[in-house]
Amino acid sequence: MPREIRLNAFDMACVGHIQQGMWTHPRDTSAEYMRMDHWLDLARLLERGLFDGLFLADVLGIYDVLDGSADAAIRSAAQVPLLDPAMVVPAMAAVTRELGFGITANLSYEAPYLFARRMSTLDHLTGGRIGWNVVTGYLDSAARAMGLDRQMQHDDRYDLAEEYMEIVYRLWEESWGEGAVLRDRAGGRYADPAAVRRIRHEGPQYRLDAHHLCEPSPQRTPVLYQAGASARGQVFAARHAECVFLNGGPAADVARTIAELRALAAPRELRVFVGATLVLGRTEAEAGKKLAEYRRHSSVEGALAHASASLGIDFGRFGMDEPIEAGPGNAIQSNVAAMKRATGPAFTKRGLIDQFILGSRQKPMVGSVADVADRLIEYAEATGADGFNLSRTVFPEGLEEVVDGLVPALQDRGAYKRAYAPGTYREKLFGAGPRLAAPHPAAGFRA
Ligand SMILES: Cc1cc2nc3c(=O)[nH]c(=O)nc-3n(C[C@H](O)[C@H](O)[C@H](O)COP(=O)(O)O)c2cc1C
């Protein structure tokens, strides 16, 4: 039997997510992202395709690194305008029963006390289908929006996150004991004060003295995702993440990263999802034609605005063929490393733009449904990945083709489930209990 493949849709509550410019295609409906039906239809589609989850990216701040201006991002709708991803989840949960929701939330600018309540609320309202992609941000524009001069240094952001995680674990896992909720109508006791603990924390970044506001939700701690694979990022992932999201790339590189992450996290299991963009057709020729058609709508300006911000390099300062010597930088270091692997250590703006096939650095996998199914299976087997985070191309047709074409092809090959496993998001992903177990640090806080 081939390795089982899991699918997430990789999306964002905005017009231009990864593949910039696709919204200008006449059949694309991304610009309807403010309408409730847009999200309800998406959730129903994904559940029909037995997707494990909808993974929603989020970024605080605007992409203003290119030419020191936000104009390109605003003009091309590169991740702005952007809604709050947490707010779109409950409505989607109401029209689905099994689909998981992994939302990205930046911990740098929100007090742990407030954030812990928001996630507990979502875990309750989704019946235990919520996940959190833990991020600390990579934009100075976000720091300025929050009254600071600039963001913290790369590795310091991970230290901040370590302290934050301890506090939210204590709120989710420790504050309300297992037997705390009595719902004793006859005795008039809703909960037992002796079993509800006040959490006190004093650390370098945070102070807190509080009871968690929510009673225990199905999963308590949401399923924890992490994206970011710098050396420091890997240490963080190994300690906290249950699922890791990696950029795609050559199988050998991704296999190495996955093996390193799994070795660091052992004996804990890690599910790894790799980013992918698919362009499918009934035949290879049809897929090639579709790629050419989509490509006419890709936005180089939007892709440059996005790349400049996430790599932390203002490409506006360089001529087309001027070598760009990039250090690790203070944005996403693993993206800089991937860039250098793809184009050579001293890459050029022209080299970068050449990689923007559909409006991003993520190269599409193009082919017939049957061929792409085989290639995904081969890639998963060569890398050890558990599945793919599929970014959108022309929406919704690109996803509909996955649900109606690729999923059945993967099923025919024995590489895709035919029904959801029962239980919460965590149970579906790992087949164990709804709550984090030892040796995960969160479990240590549960009395
Ligand atoms: C595939 C991928 C997706 C990411 N998605 C987000 C996101 O939605 N929001 C965000 O603020 N950061 C996102 N990041 C950035 C990282 O979470 C964060 O900046 C990172 O931990 C720093 O990366 P590094 O450890 O590789 O340097 C993403 C990173 C990668 C590699």
Ligand as a Chemical Component Dictionary entry (heavy atoms), coordinates in Angstrom:
data_LIG
# 
_chem_comp.id                   LIG 
_chem_comp.type                 NON-POLYMER 
_chem_comp.pdbx_formal_charge   0 
_chem_comp.three_letter_code    LIG 
# 
loop_
_chem_comp_atom.comp_id 
_chem_comp_atom.atom_id 
_chem_comp_atom.alt_atom_id 
_chem_comp_atom.type_symbol 
_chem_comp_atom.charge 
_chem_comp_atom.model_Cartn_x 
_chem_comp_atom.model_Cartn_y 
_chem_comp_atom.model_Cartn_z 
_chem_comp_atom.pdbx_ordinal 
LIG C1  C1  C 0 5.251  27.599 4.750  1  
LIG C2  C2  C 0 5.247  28.750 5.689  2  
LIG C3  C3  C 0 4.036  29.388 5.981  3  
LIG C4  C4  C 0 4.008  30.466 6.857  4  
LIG N1  N1  N 0 2.828  31.095 7.122  5  
LIG C5  C5  C 0 2.822  32.187 7.942  6  
LIG C6  C6  C 0 1.642  32.916 8.194  7  
LIG O1  O1  O 0 0.561  32.609 7.717  8  
LIG N2  N2  N 0 1.723  34.002 8.992  9  
LIG C7  C7  C 0 2.882  34.413 9.561  10 
LIG O2  O2  O 0 2.880  35.408 10.279 11 
LIG N3  N3  N 0 4.012  33.725 9.326  12 
LIG C8  C8  C 0 4.004  32.649 8.534  13 
LIG N4  N4  N 0 5.179  31.992 8.292  14 
LIG C9  C9  C 0 6.372  32.494 8.930  15 
LIG C10 C10 C 0 6.757  31.769 10.124 16 
LIG O3  O3  O 0 5.741  31.297 10.920 17 
LIG C11 C11 C 0 7.679  32.594 11.019 18 
LIG O4  O4  O 0 7.980  33.820 10.575 19 
LIG C12 C12 C 0 8.816  31.745 11.079 20 
LIG O5  O5  O 0 8.737  30.936 12.175 21 
LIG C13 C13 C 0 10.187 32.273 10.916 22 
LIG O6  O6  O 0 10.631 31.337 10.043 23 
LIG P1  P1  P 0 12.038 30.705 10.190 24 
LIG O7  O7  O 0 12.107 29.979 11.494 25 
LIG O8  O8  O 0 12.073 29.775 9.019  26 
LIG O9  O9  O 0 12.980 31.834 10.071 27 
LIG C14 C14 C 0 5.212  30.906 7.438  28 
LIG C15 C15 C 0 6.411  30.262 7.143  29 
LIG C16 C16 C 0 6.453  29.201 6.283  30 
LIG C17 C17 C 0 7.770  28.547 6.002  31 
# 
loop_
_chem_comp_bond.comp_id 
_chem_comp_bond.atom_id_1 
_chem_comp_bond.atom_id_2 
_chem_comp_bond.value_order 
_chem_comp_bond.pdbx_ordinal 
LIG C1  C2  SING 1  
LIG C2  C3  SING 2  
LIG C2  C16 DOUB 3  
LIG C3  C4  DOUB 4  
LIG C4  N1  SING 5  
LIG C4  C14 SING 6  
LIG N1  C5  DOUB 7  
LIG C5  C6  SING 8  
LIG C5  C8  SING 9  
LIG C6  O1  DOUB 10 
LIG C6  N2  SING 11 
LIG N2  C7  SING 12 
LIG C7  O2  DOUB 13 
LIG C7  N3  SING 14 
LIG N3  C8  DOUB 15 
LIG C8  N4  SING 16 
LIG N4  C9  SING 17 
LIG N4  C14 SING 18 
LIG C9  C10 SING 19 
LIG C10 O3  SING 20 
LIG C10 C11 SING 21 
LIG C11 O4  SING 22 
LIG C11 C12 SING 23 
LIG C12 O5  SING 24 
LIG C12 C13 SING 25 
LIG C13 O6  SING 26 
LIG O6  P1  SING 27 
LIG P1  O7  DOUB 28 
LIG P1  O8  SING 29 
LIG P1  O9  SING 30 
LIG C14 C15 DOUB 31 
LIG C15 C16 SING 32 
LIG C16 C17 SING 33 
# 
